[in-house]
Amino acid sequence: MTDQQTHLKSVLEQQSALLNDIQKLNNELGAKREMALKLQGIVEYLTATGVKLPEEAPAEESNGDTEVVKEPFKENS
């Protein structure tokens, strides 16, 4: 086999591997999209039946123990 034929064979193998990876990713994407739609349906059902999350408590005031770190000023150049 010539160098060019070897190169062509390598390129075709890489292309095939990438196409297989793309197909796997598309299948995974479809499964995740389907799961997201199912979860959205569950959310809609629960909210339609009056299920609500408890209100979040207001954030507590800081007691001063928190250190504020500022980044140095950078000029746009």
Stockholm file with secondary structure:
# STOCKHOLM 1.0

chainA/1-77         MTDQQTHLKSVLEQQSALLNDIQKLNNELGAKREMALKLQGIVEYLTATGVKLPEEAPAEESNGDTEVVKEPFKENS
#=GR chainA/1-77 SS CCHHHHHHHHHHHHHHHHHHHHHHHHHHHHHHHHHHHHHHHHHHHHHHTTCCCCCCCCCCCCCSCCCCCCCCCCCCC
#=GC SS_cons        CCHHHHHHHHHHHHHHHHHHHHHHHHHHHHHHHHHHHHHHHHHHHHHHTTCCCCCCCCCCCCCSCCCCCCCCCCCCC
//
